[in-house]
Amino acid sequence: MEVFEDYLARIDNPQQRMRTEEVLTWVMKKFPGLVPRIAWNQPMFTDHGTFIIGFSIAKHHLAVSPERAGILHFSDEIIKSGYSHSKQLVRFEWDRPFDFSLLEKMIEFNISDKADCSAFWRK
């Protein structure tokens, strides 16, 4: 978690800080092969130099970004789970339990789908 310490320290709301730390810790434990890093002032995880998942905080939600392909692949499931999304991110509201199962599926999809990807972002 050392890579994320400064980022987490800048989150003023203690509940949001704890939730964000919980999610980032979960990703690190569940997917130990992913590389944690800060880029564009946001925590993210990469695999063989390619983007897998990123996070950012907003007033009402933790934004999770699995790239556009991940949003399209899971759009129905995201909506059925009661979350909303844009073209690039899923909004996990602070006042709801976090759906780790959905996050796990998005990460597994990106790891598999980008296994042969040599660029940071999909083209």
The first five atom37 places (N, CA, C, CB, O) and aatype in JSON, in Angstrom:
{
  "aatype": [12, 6, 19, 13, 6, 3, 18, 10, 0, 1, 9, 3, 2, 14, 5, 5, 1, 12, 1, 16, 6, 6, 19, 10, 16, 17, 19, 12, 11, 11, 13, 14, 7, 10, 19, 14, 1, 9, 0, 17, 2, 5, 14, 12, 13, 16, 3, 8, 7, 16, 13, 9, 9, 7, 13, 15, 9, 0, 11, 8, 8, 10, 0, 19, 15, 14, 6, 1, 0, 7, 9, 10, 8, 13, 15, 3, 6, 9, 9, 11, 15, 7, 18, 15, 8, 15, 11, 5, 10, 19, 1, 13, 6, 17, 3, 1, 14, 13, 3, 13, 15, 10, 10, 6, 11, 12, 9, 6, 13, 2, 9, 15, 3, 11, 0, 3, 4, 15, 0, 13, 17, 1, 11],
  "atom_mask": [
    [1, 1, 1, 1, 1],
    [1, 1, 1, 1, 1],
    [1, 1, 1, 1, 1],
    [1, 1, 1, 1, 1],
    [1, 1, 1, 1, 1],
    [1, 1, 1, 1, 1],
    [1, 1, 1, 1, 1],
    [1, 1, 1, 1, 1],
    [1, 1, 1, 1, 1],
    [1, 1, 1, 1, 1],
    [1, 1, 1, 1, 1],
    [1, 1, 1, 1, 1],
    [1, 1, 1, 1, 1],
    [1, 1, 1, 1, 1],
    [1, 1, 1, 1, 1],
    [1, 1, 1, 1, 1],
    [1, 1, 1, 1, 1],
    [1, 1, 1, 1, 1],
    [1, 1, 1, 1, 1],
    [1, 1, 1, 1, 1],
    [1, 1, 1, 1, 1],
    [1, 1, 1, 1, 1],
    [1, 1, 1, 1, 1],
    [1, 1, 1, 1, 1],
    [1, 1, 1, 1, 1],
    [1, 1, 1, 1, 1],
    [1, 1, 1, 1, 1],
    [1, 1, 1, 1, 1],
    [1, 1, 1, 1, 1],
    [1, 1, 1, 1, 1],
    [1, 1, 1, 1, 1],
    [1, 1, 1, 1, 1],
    [1, 1, 1, 0, 1],
    [1, 1, 1, 1, 1],
    [1, 1, 1, 1, 1],
    [1, 1, 1, 1, 1],
    [1, 1, 1, 1, 1],
    [1, 1, 1, 1, 1],
    [1, 1, 1, 1, 1],
    [1, 1, 1, 1, 1],
    [1, 1, 1, 1, 1],
    [1, 1, 1, 1, 1],
    [1, 1, 1, 1, 1],
    [1, 1, 1, 1, 1],
    [1, 1, 1, 1, 1],
    [1, 1, 1, 1, 1],
    [1, 1, 1, 1, 1],
    [1, 1, 1, 1, 1],
    [1, 1, 1, 0, 1],
    [1, 1, 1, 1, 1],
    [1, 1, 1, 1, 1],
    [1, 1, 1, 1, 1],
    [1, 1, 1, 1, 1],
    [1, 1, 1, 0, 1],
    [1, 1, 1, 1, 1],
    [1, 1, 1, 1, 1],
    [1, 1, 1, 1, 1],
    [1, 1, 1, 1, 1],
    [1, 1, 1, 1, 1],
    [1, 1, 1, 1, 1],
    [1, 1, 1, 1, 1],
    [1, 1, 1, 1, 1],
    [1, 1, 1, 1, 1],
    [1, 1, 1, 1, 1],
    [1, 1, 1, 1, 1],
    [1, 1, 1, 1, 1],
    [1, 1, 1, 1, 1],
    [1, 1, 1, 1, 1],
    [1, 1, 1, 1, 1],
    [1, 1, 1, 0, 1],
    [1, 1, 1, 1, 1],
    [1, 1, 1, 1, 1],
    [1, 1, 1, 1, 1],
    [1, 1, 1, 1, 1],
    [1, 1, 1, 1, 1],
    [1, 1, 1, 1, 1],
    [1, 1, 1, 1, 1],
    [1, 1, 1, 1, 1],
    [1, 1, 1, 1, 1],
    [1, 1, 1, 1, 1],
    [1, 1, 1, 1, 1],
    [1, 1, 1, 0, 1],
    [1, 1, 1, 1, 1],
    [1, 1, 1, 1, 1],
    [1, 1, 1, 1, 1],
    [1, 1, 1, 1, 1],
    [1, 1, 1, 1, 1],
    [1, 1, 1, 1, 1],
    [1, 1, 1, 1, 1],
    [1, 1, 1, 1, 1],
    [1, 1, 1, 1, 1],
    [1, 1, 1, 1, 1],
    [1, 1, 1, 1, 1],
    [1, 1, 1, 1, 1],
    [1, 1, 1, 1, 1],
    [1, 1, 1, 1, 1],
    [1, 1, 1, 1, 1],
    [1, 1, 1, 1, 1],
    [1, 1, 1, 1, 1],
    [1, 1, 1, 1, 1],
    [1, 1, 1, 1, 1],
    [1, 1, 1, 1, 1],
    [1, 1, 1, 1, 1],
    [1, 1, 1, 1, 1],
    [1, 1, 1, 1, 1],
    [1, 1, 1, 1, 1],
    [1, 1, 1, 1, 1],
    [1, 1, 1, 1, 1],
    [1, 1, 1, 1, 1],
    [1, 1, 1, 1, 1],
    [1, 1, 1, 1, 1],
    [1, 1, 1, 1, 1],
    [1, 1, 1, 1, 1],
    [1, 1, 1, 1, 1],
    [1, 1, 1, 1, 1],
    [1, 1, 1, 1, 1],
    [1, 1, 1, 1, 1],
    [1, 1, 1, 1, 1],
    [1, 1, 1, 1, 1],
    [1, 1, 1, 1, 1],
    [1, 1, 1, 1, 1],
    [1, 1, 1, 1, 1],
    [1, 1, 1, 1, 1]
  ],
  "atom_positions": [
    [[0.82, -1.21, 0.0], [0.0, 0.0, 0.0], [0.86, 1.26, 0.0], [-0.93, 0.0, 1.2], [0.34, 2.37, -0.14]],
    [[2.15, 1.1, 0.15], [3.02, 2.27, 0.23], [2.86, 3.18, -0.99], [4.46, 1.82, 0.35], [2.9, 4.41, -0.85]],
    [[2.68, 2.61, -2.15], [2.55, 3.4, -3.37], [1.32, 4.32, -3.33], [2.45, 2.48, -4.59], [1.3, 5.36, -3.99]],
    [[0.31, 3.95, -2.55], [-0.92, 4.73, -2.48], [-1.03, 5.62, -1.24], [-2.09, 3.8, -2.53], [-2.02, 6.32, -1.09]],
    [[-0.05, 5.6, -0.36], [-0.13, 6.32, 0.91], [-0.42, 7.81, 0.74], [1.14, 6.15, 1.69], [-1.32, 8.34, 1.39]],
    [[0.33, 8.48, -0.12], [0.12, 9.92, -0.31], [-1.27, 10.22, -0.87], [1.2, 10.5, -1.24], [-1.93, 11.16, -0.45]],
    [[-1.7, 9.4, -1.82], [-3.03, 9.58, -2.4], [-4.11, 9.44, -1.32], [-3.28, 8.55, -3.53], [-5.0, 10.29, -1.22]],
    [[-4.02, 8.39, -0.52], [-5.01, 8.16, 0.52], [-4.98, 9.26, 1.57], [-4.77, 6.8, 1.18], [-6.04, 9.66, 2.07]],
    [[-3.83, 9.76, 1.9], [-3.7, 10.82, 2.91], [-4.39, 12.11, 2.48], [-2.23, 11.1, 3.19], [-4.78, 12.91, 3.33]],
    [[-4.56, 12.31, 1.19], [-5.21, 13.53, 0.68], [-6.74, 13.42, 0.64], [-4.7, 13.83, -0.71], [-7.41, 14.4, 0.3]],
    [[-7.29, 12.27, 0.98], [-8.75, 12.11, 1.0], [-9.24, 12.61, 2.36], [-9.17, 10.61, 0.76], [-8.98, 11.99, 3.39]],
    [[-9.97, 13.73, 2.35], [-10.4, 14.37, 3.59], [-11.45, 13.57, 4.35], [-10.94, 15.73, 3.29], [-11.4, 13.5, 5.58]],
    [[-12.39, 12.98, 3.64], [-13.48, 12.26, 4.28], [-12.98, 10.91, 4.79], [-14.67, 12.07, 3.3], [-12.53, 10.08, 3.99]],
    [[-13.03, 10.67, 6.11], [-12.49, 9.42, 6.65], [-13.17, 8.16, 6.11], [-12.59, 9.43, 8.15], [-12.5, 7.15, 5.88]],
    [[-14.49, 8.19, 5.91], [-15.2, 7.02, 5.38], [-14.77, 6.73, 3.95], [-16.72, 7.23, 5.45], [-14.59, 5.57, 3.57]],
    [[-14.62, 7.79, 3.15], [-14.18, 7.6, 1.77], [-12.75, 7.09, 1.72], [-14.31, 8.91, 0.98], [-12.4, 6.25, 0.88]],
    [[-11.91, 7.6, 2.62], [-10.53, 7.14, 2.68], [-10.47, 5.65, 3.05], [-9.72, 7.98, 3.69], [-9.73, 4.88, 2.44]],
    [[-11.26, 5.26, 4.05], [-11.27, 3.86, 4.47], [-11.78, 2.95, 3.38], [-12.11, 3.69, 5.73], [-11.22, 1.88, 3.15]],
    [[-12.85, 3.36, 2.68], [-13.4, 2.54, 1.6], [-12.39, 2.41, 0.47], [-14.72, 3.14, 1.06], [-12.18, 1.31, -0.06]],
    [[-11.77, 3.51, 0.09], [-10.79, 3.48, -0.99], [-9.62, 2.58, -0.63], [-10.3, 4.91, -1.31], [-9.16, 1.79, -1.45]],
    [[-9.13, 2.7, 0.59], [-8.04, 1.84, 1.04], [-8.47, 0.38, 1.05], [-7.56, 2.27, 2.43], [-7.69, -0.5, 0.67]],
    [[-9.7, 0.11, 1.49], [-10.21, -1.26, 1.51], [-10.22, -1.86, 0.1], [-11.63, -1.3, 2.11], [-9.8, -3.0, -0.11]],
    [[-10.7, -1.08, -0.87], [-10.79, -1.57, -2.25], [-9.39, -1.78, -2.84], [-11.59, -0.58, -3.12], [-9.13, -2.81, -3.46]],
    [[-8.5, -0.83, -2.65], [-7.15, -0.96, -3.2], [-6.41, -2.14, -2.56], [-6.35, 0.33, -2.98], [-5.7, -2.88, -3.25]],
    [[-6.58, -2.32, -1.27], [-5.96, -3.46, -0.57], [-6.52, -4.77, -1.1], [-6.19, -3.36, 0.95], [-5.78, -5.73, -1.31]],
    [[-7.82, -4.81, -1.3], [-8.46, -6.03, -1.83], [-7.89, -6.39, -3.2], [-10.0, -5.84, -1.93], [-7.57, -7.55, -3.46]],
    [[-7.75, -5.39, -4.08], [-7.2, -5.66, -5.42], [-5.78, -6.21, -5.29], [-7.21, -4.36, -6.29], [-5.43, -7.17, -5.98]],
    [[-4.98, -5.61, -4.42], [-3.59, -6.07, -4.28], [-3.52, -7.51, -3.77], [-2.83, -5.14, -3.32], [-2.66, -8.28, -4.21]],
    [[-4.42, -7.87, -2.86], [-4.41, -9.24, -2.32], [-5.0, -10.25, -3.3], [-5.18, -9.29, -1.01], [-4.5, -11.36, -3.44]],
    [[-6.07, -9.85, -3.98], [-6.76, -10.76, -4.91], [-5.97, -10.96, -6.2], [-8.16, -10.21, -5.24], [-6.0, -12.04, -6.79]],
    [[-5.25, -9.93, -6.62], [-4.51, -9.97, -7.88], [-3.05, -9.53, -7.63], [-5.18, -9.04, -8.95], [-2.64, -8.46, -8.06]],
    [[-2.28, -10.37, -6.94], [-0.92, -9.97, -6.57], [0.02, -9.77, -7.76], [-0.33, -11.0, -5.65], [1.08, -9.17, -7.6]],
    [[-0.35, -10.24, -8.93], [0.49, -10.07, -10.12], [0.34, -8.7, -10.76], [0.0, 0.0, 0.0], [1.16, -8.31, -11.6]],
    [[-0.69, -7.96, -10.36], [-0.88, -6.62, -10.92], [0.08, -5.64, -10.25], [-2.35, -6.15, -10.74], [0.45, -5.8, -9.09]],
    [[0.48, -4.64, -11.01], [1.42, -3.63, -10.5], [0.63, -2.4, -10.07], [2.49, -3.26, -11.58], [-0.02, -1.76, -10.9]],
    [[0.67, -2.05, -8.77], [0.0, -0.84, -8.32], [0.84, 0.39, -8.65], [-0.28, -0.9, -6.8], [2.06, 0.35, -8.54]],
    [[0.18, 1.47, -9.06], [0.91, 2.69, -9.38], [-0.02, 3.88, -9.33], [1.58, 2.58, -10.75], [-1.24, 3.74, -9.36]],
    [[0.57, 5.05, -9.26], [-0.17, 6.3, -9.37], [0.18, 6.89, -10.73], [0.16, 7.29, -8.18], [1.36, 7.04, -11.06]],
    [[-0.83, 7.22, -11.5], [-0.64, 7.9, -12.78], [-1.82, 8.84, -12.97], [-0.52, 6.87, -13.98], [-2.94, 8.51, -12.6]],
    [[-1.57, 10.0, -13.54], [-2.6, 11.01, -13.68], [-3.25, 11.3, -12.32], [-3.66, 10.56, -14.7], [-4.45, 11.55, -12.23]],
    [[-2.43, 11.26, -11.26], [-2.86, 11.52, -9.88], [-3.95, 10.57, -9.39], [-3.37, 12.94, -9.77], [-4.74, 10.93, -8.52]],
    [[-4.0, 9.36, -9.94], [-5.01, 8.39, -9.53], [-4.38, 7.01, -9.36], [-6.15, 8.32, -10.57], [-3.44, 6.65, -10.07]],
    [[-4.9, 6.24, -8.39], [-4.4, 4.88, -8.24], [-4.9, 3.99, -9.37], [-4.82, 4.3, -6.88], [-6.05, 4.07, -9.81]],
    [[-4.01, 3.14, -9.83], [-4.38, 2.19, -10.88], [-3.51, 0.95, -10.78], [-4.24, 2.84, -12.29], [-2.53, 0.91, -10.04]],
    [[-3.9, -0.05, -11.55], [-3.16, -1.3, -11.6], [-2.89, -1.64, -13.05], [-3.92, -2.45, -10.88], [-3.75, -1.45, -13.92]],
    [[-1.68, -2.14, -13.3], [-1.29, -2.52, -14.65], [-0.83, -3.97, -14.66], [-0.19, -1.59, -15.2], [-0.53, -4.56, -13.62]],
    [[-0.77, -4.53, -15.85], [-0.26, -5.89, -16.06], [0.58, -5.85, -17.33], [-1.43, -6.94, -16.16], [0.1, -5.41, -18.37]],
    [[1.79, -6.3, -17.26], [2.76, -6.26, -18.36], [2.75, -4.92, -19.1], [2.48, -7.38, -19.35], [2.82, -4.87, -20.33]],
    [[2.66, -3.83, -18.32], [2.72, -2.49, -18.88], [1.43, -1.97, -19.48], [0.0, 0.0, 0.0], [1.41, -0.89, -20.06]],
    [[0.34, -2.72, -19.36], [-0.94, -2.27, -19.9], [-1.93, -1.99, -18.77], [-1.51, -3.32, -20.88], [-1.95, -2.69, -17.75]],
    [[-2.74, -0.97, -18.97], [-3.73, -0.57, -17.97], [-4.77, -1.66, -17.76], [-4.42, 0.73, -18.4], [-5.28, -2.24, -18.72]],
    [[-5.08, -1.95, -16.49], [-6.11, -2.93, -16.16], [-7.31, -2.26, -15.5], [-5.54, -4.03, -15.25], [-8.44, -2.46, -15.93]],
    [[-7.08, -1.47, -14.45], [-8.19, -0.84, -13.73], [-7.66, 0.41, -13.01], [-8.85, -1.84, -12.7], [-6.53, 0.43, -12.53]],
    [[-8.5, 1.44, -12.96], [-8.13, 2.66, -12.26], [-9.25, 3.14, -11.36], [0.0, 0.0, 0.0], [-10.4, 2.72, -11.52]],
    [[-8.91, 4.01, -10.42], [-9.86, 4.48, -9.43], [-9.72, 5.98, -9.23], [-9.66, 3.74, -8.1], [-8.63, 6.53, -9.37]],
    [[-10.81, 6.63, -8.9], [-10.78, 8.03, -8.49], [-11.97, 8.29, -7.57], [-10.81, 8.98, -9.74], [-12.97, 7.58, -7.61]],
    [[-11.82, 9.31, -6.76], [-12.9, 9.6, -5.83], [-13.71, 10.81, -6.3], [-12.35, 9.84, -4.42], [-13.18, 11.74, -6.92]],
    [[-14.99, 10.77, -5.99], [-15.9, 11.88, -6.25], [-16.76, 12.05, -5.0], [-16.78, 11.62, -7.54], [-16.73, 11.21, -4.1]],
    [[-17.51, 13.11, -4.95], [-18.3, 13.42, -3.77], [-19.23, 12.27, -3.36], [-19.12, 14.66, -4.01], [-19.34, 11.96, -2.18]],
    [[-19.89, 11.65, -4.33], [-20.91, 10.65, -4.03], [-20.51, 9.21, -4.35], [-22.14, 10.99, -4.76], [-21.27, 8.29, -4.07]],
    [[-19.33, 9.02, -4.95], [-18.98, 7.67, -5.36], [-17.47, 7.48, -5.54], [-19.69, 7.32, -6.65], [-16.71, 8.44, -5.68]],
    [[-17.08, 6.21, -5.53], [-15.74, 5.81, -5.95], [-15.88, 5.43, -7.42], [-15.15, 4.6, -5.07], [-16.65, 4.53, -7.77]],
    [[-15.16, 6.11, -8.27], [-15.22, 5.83, -9.7], [-14.21, 4.73, -10.03], [-14.95, 7.11, -10.54], [-13.05, 4.81, -9.65]],
    [[-14.68, 3.72, -10.74], [-13.84, 2.61, -11.16], [-13.82, 2.59, -12.68], [-14.36, 1.25, -10.57], [-14.86, 2.56, -13.33]],
    [[-12.61, 2.6, -13.23], [-12.47, 2.66, -14.68], [-11.83, 1.4, -15.24], [-11.66, 3.88, -15.08], [-10.63, 1.18, -15.05]],
    [[-12.63, 0.57, -15.92], [-12.07, -0.61, -16.58], [-11.84, -0.39, -18.08], [-13.0, -1.81, -16.38], [-11.73, -1.36, -18.84]],
    [[-11.78, 0.87, -18.52], [-11.72, 1.25, -19.93], [-13.08, 1.02, -20.58], [-10.62, 0.46, -20.67], [-13.93, 0.32, -20.03]],
    [[-13.26, 1.6, -21.72], [-14.54, 1.54, -22.45], [-14.96, 0.09, -22.72], [-14.43, 2.31, -23.77], [-16.14, -0.25, -22.6]],
    [[-14.02, -0.75, -23.1], [-14.36, -2.15, -23.41], [-14.94, -2.86, -22.2], [-13.12, -2.91, -23.91], [-15.87, -3.66, -22.33]],
    [[-14.41, -2.58, -21.02], [-14.94, -3.17, -19.8], [-16.33, -2.68, -19.47], [0.0, 0.0, 0.0], [-17.17, -3.44, -19.0]],
    [[-16.58, -1.41, -19.73], [-17.91, -0.84, -19.51], [-18.91, -1.5, -20.45], [-17.9, 0.7, -19.72], [-19.99, -1.93, -20.03]],
    [[-18.57, -1.59, -21.72], [-19.47, -2.2, -22.7], [-19.74, -3.66, -22.37], [-18.88, -2.09, -24.11], [-20.88, -4.12, -22.46]],
    [[-18.71, -4.39, -21.98], [-18.85, -5.81, -21.68], [-19.77, -6.05, -20.47], [-17.48, -6.43, -21.42], [-20.51, -7.03, -20.44]],
    [[-19.71, -5.17, -19.48], [-20.45, -5.38, -18.24], [-21.62, -4.41, -18.05], [-19.52, -5.25, -17.08], [-22.19, -4.35, -16.96]],
    [[-21.99, -3.67, -19.07], [-23.03, -2.64, -18.92], [-24.32, -3.17, -18.31], [-23.34, -2.03, -20.26], [-24.84, -2.58, -17.36]],
    [[-24.83, -4.26, -18.82], [-26.08, -4.82, -18.27], [-25.92, -5.23, -16.82], [-26.53, -6.03, -19.1], [-26.79, -4.95, -15.99]],
    [[-24.82, -5.87, -16.5], [-24.58, -6.3, -15.12], [-24.41, -5.11, -14.18], [-23.35, -7.21, -15.05], [-24.87, -5.14, -13.04]],
    [[-23.75, -4.07, -14.65], [-23.58, -2.85, -13.86], [-24.94, -2.26, -13.52], [-22.71, -1.81, -14.63], [-25.22, -1.92, -12.37]],
    [[-25.78, -2.15, -14.53], [-27.12, -1.58, -14.33], [-27.97, -2.48, -13.44], [-27.82, -1.37, -15.69], [-28.67, -1.98, -12.55]],
    [[-27.93, -3.79, -13.66], [-28.69, -4.72, -12.81], [-28.23, -4.67, -11.36], [-28.57, -6.14, -13.35], [-29.02, -4.93, -10.45]],
    [[-26.96, -4.35, -11.15], [-26.43, -4.26, -9.79], [-26.82, -2.94, -9.11], [-24.92, -4.4, -9.81], [-26.54, -2.74, -7.93]],
    [[-27.46, -2.06, -9.87], [-27.91, -0.8, -9.3], [-26.9, 0.33, -9.38], [0.0, 0.0, 0.0], [-27.08, 1.37, -8.74]],
    [[-25.86, 0.14, -10.15], [-24.85, 1.18, -10.33], [-25.1, 1.9, -11.64], [-23.41, 0.59, -10.29], [-25.79, 1.4, -12.53]],
    [[-24.52, 3.08, -11.75], [-24.59, 3.8, -13.02], [-23.18, 3.86, -13.6], [-25.18, 5.24, -12.83], [-22.19, 3.62, -12.91]],
    [[-23.11, 4.17, -14.88], [-21.81, 4.28, -15.52], [-21.85, 5.31, -16.63], [-21.36, 2.93, -16.07], [-22.91, 5.65, -17.15]],
    [[-20.67, 5.78, -16.97], [-20.5, 6.63, -18.14], [-19.76, 5.79, -19.18], [-19.72, 7.98, -17.79], [-19.7, 4.56, -19.05]],
    [[-19.2, 6.42, -20.19], [-18.44, 5.66, -21.19], [-17.14, 5.1, -20.63], [-18.14, 6.55, -22.39], [-16.61, 4.12, -21.16]],
    [[-16.63, 5.7, -19.56], [-15.31, 5.32, -19.07], [-15.26, 4.84, -17.62], [-14.4, 6.46, -19.22], [-14.23, 4.31, -17.19]],
    [[-16.34, 5.01, -16.85], [-16.26, 4.63, -15.44], [-17.58, 4.14, -14.88], [-15.78, 5.8, -14.63], [-18.65, 4.44, -15.4]],
    [[-17.46, 3.37, -13.8], [-18.6, 2.87, -13.04], [-18.62, 3.62, -11.72], [-18.53, 1.31, -12.82], [-17.58, 3.81, -11.09]],
    [[-19.81, 4.05, -11.3], [-19.94, 4.8, -10.05], [-20.39, 3.86, -8.93], [-20.94, 5.97, -10.21], [-21.54, 3.4, -8.92]],
    [[-19.48, 3.58, -7.99], [-19.79, 2.78, -6.8], [-20.07, 3.76, -5.67], [-18.61, 1.79, -6.43], [-19.14, 4.33, -5.1]],
    [[-21.34, 3.97, -5.33], [-21.72, 4.97, -4.35], [-21.11, 4.65, -2.99], [-23.24, 5.06, -4.25], [-20.98, 3.49, -2.6]],
    [[-20.76, 5.71, -2.27], [-20.15, 5.57, -0.96], [-21.11, 4.95, 0.06], [-19.66, 6.92, -0.45], [-20.68, 4.23, 0.96]],
    [[-22.4, 5.23, -0.09], [-23.36, 4.81, 0.93], [-23.95, 3.42, 0.69], [-24.47, 5.81, 1.0], [-24.96, 3.07, 1.3]],
    [[-23.34, 2.65, -0.18], [-23.77, 1.27, -0.45], [-22.61, 0.32, -0.21], [-24.29, 1.12, -1.9], [-21.45, 0.72, -0.3]],
    [[-22.91, -0.94, 0.11], [-21.83, -1.92, 0.19], [-21.14, -2.03, -1.18], [-22.37, -3.33, 0.64], [-21.78, -1.9, -2.22]],
    [[-19.84, -2.25, -1.16], [-19.07, -2.34, -2.4], [-19.23, -3.72, -3.01], [-17.59, -2.02, -2.15], [-19.12, -4.73, -2.31]],
    [[-19.48, -3.78, -4.31], [-19.67, -5.05, -5.01], [-18.31, -5.56, -5.51], [-20.67, -4.88, -6.2], [-17.92, -5.31, -6.65]],
    [[-17.61, -6.29, -4.64], [-16.3, -6.83, -5.0], [-16.4, -7.88, -6.09], [-15.62, -7.42, -3.77], [-15.46, -8.07, -6.87]],
    [[-17.52, -8.57, -6.16], [-17.71, -9.58, -7.2], [-17.69, -8.94, -8.59], [-19.03, -10.34, -6.98], [-17.05, -9.46, -9.5]],
    [[-18.37, -7.84, -8.74], [-18.39, -7.12, -10.02], [-16.99, -6.6, -10.35], [-19.4, -5.96, -9.99], [-16.54, -6.7, -11.49]],
    [[-16.31, -6.03, -9.37], [-14.95, -5.55, -9.59], [-14.04, -6.69, -10.02], [-14.4, -4.88, -8.32], [-13.23, -6.53, -10.94]],
    [[-14.16, -7.82, -9.38], [-13.33, -8.99, -9.73], [-13.56, -9.4, -11.18], [-13.64, -10.16, -8.8], [-12.6, -9.7, -11.89]],
    [[-14.81, -9.42, -11.61], [-15.12, -9.79, -13.0], [-14.51, -8.8, -13.99], [-16.64, -9.88, -13.21], [-13.98, -9.19, -15.03]],
    [[-14.59, -7.51, -13.66], [-14.03, -6.5, -14.57], [-12.52, -6.64, -14.67], [-14.4, -5.08, -14.09], [-11.95, -6.54, -15.76]],
    [[-11.86, -6.88, -13.55], [-10.41, -7.04, -13.57], [-10.02, -8.31, -14.33], [-9.85, -7.08, -12.13], [-9.11, -8.27, -15.16]],
    [[-10.68, -9.42, -14.05], [-10.38, -10.67, -14.75], [-10.6, -10.52, -16.25], [-11.24, -11.81, -14.2], [-9.81, -11.03, -17.05]],
    [[-11.66, -9.83, -16.64], [-11.92, -9.6, -18.07], [-10.77, -8.83, -18.7], [-13.25, -8.83, -18.26], [-10.27, -9.22, -19.76]],
    [[-10.34, -7.75, -18.05], [-9.27, -6.94, -18.63], [-7.94, -7.7, -18.69], [-9.09, -5.66, -17.83], [-7.21, -7.59, -19.67]],
    [[-7.64, -8.45, -17.66], [-6.4, -9.24, -17.69], [-6.43, -10.21, -18.88], [-6.21, -10.03, -16.35], [-5.45, -10.32, -19.62]],
    [[-7.54, -10.89, -19.05], [-7.66, -11.86, -20.15], [-7.72, -11.16, -21.5], [-8.91, -12.71, -19.95], [-7.01, -11.55, -22.43]],
    [[-8.55, -10.14, -21.61], [-8.76, -9.46, -22.89], [-7.51, -8.72, -23.37], [-9.91, -8.48, -22.77], [-7.3, -8.55, -24.57]],
    [[-6.67, -8.28, -22.42], [-5.48, -7.51, -22.78], [-4.2, -8.34, -22.67], [-5.37, -6.28, -21.9], [-3.1, -7.79, -22.64]],
    [[-4.34, -9.65, -22.6], [-3.17, -10.52, -22.43], [-2.12, -10.31, -23.52], [-3.61, -11.99, -22.43], [-0.92, -10.37, -23.25]],
    [[-2.56, -10.05, -24.73], [-1.63, -9.84, -25.84], [-1.46, -8.37, -26.21], [-2.1, -10.61, -27.05], [-0.86, -8.06, -27.24]],
    [[-1.99, -7.49, -25.39], [-1.93, -6.06, -25.68], [-0.54, -5.53, -25.32], [-3.03, -5.28, -24.9], [-0.02, -5.8, -24.23]],
    [[0.05, -4.77, -26.22], [1.37, -4.21, -25.95], [1.31, -2.72, -25.67], [2.3, -4.47, -27.12], [2.33, -2.11, -25.33]],
    [[0.14, -2.1, -25.8], [-0.02, -0.68, -25.54], [-0.63, -0.48, -24.15], [-0.9, -0.01, -26.62], [-1.23, -1.41, -23.6]],
    [[-0.48, 0.7, -23.6], [-1.06, 0.98, -22.29], [-2.58, 0.95, -22.35], [-0.58, 2.34, -21.77], [-3.23, 0.32, -21.52]],
    [[-3.15, 1.65, -23.34], [-4.6, 1.69, -23.55], [-4.97, 0.83, -24.75], [-5.09, 3.14, -23.77], [-4.15, 0.61, -25.64]],
    [[-6.21, 0.35, -24.76], [-6.7, -0.35, -25.96], [-6.77, 0.65, -27.1], [-8.09, -1.01, -25.7], [-6.95, 1.85, -26.9]],
    [[-6.62, 0.13, -28.3], [-6.73, 1.01, -29.48], [-8.06, 0.81, -30.15], [-5.59, 0.74, -30.49], [-8.35, 1.45, -31.16]]
  ]
}
